[in-house]
Amino acid sequence: MAIQAGKRYLSPLGGAEFIVTKGGEGTLMDGDVALLLKDDPNAKAPENAGTPSANQVQLGKRFASANGSIELLCIKAGTCDLRVDGEPMEMLQPKVLPSAD
């Protein structure tokens, strides 16, 4: 499934929301449950999806897939075990800029 830049995704379990900053191929998931497209009227949280994960995601944090093909920005804090095709996503560290003396 193609993940397109600019699309917004919701975690059905923990309420976190993300925007895709770099798209690619794969399926975004919260643990074993697929994330929902925010503007998709047919998207519904699955019945008996389980309990929210304990992984707290913070507003403004960026995440990347292990191979770097997909990147997300958290635009609403919540809990989410963020994965792409079952592989955990890594939180990116902020870029260090040189000081302006």
Secondary structure by P-SEA (a helix, b strand, c coil): ccccccbbbbccccbbbbbbccccccccccccbbbbccccccccccccccccccccccccbbbbcccccbbbbbccccccccccccbbbbbbccbbbbbcc
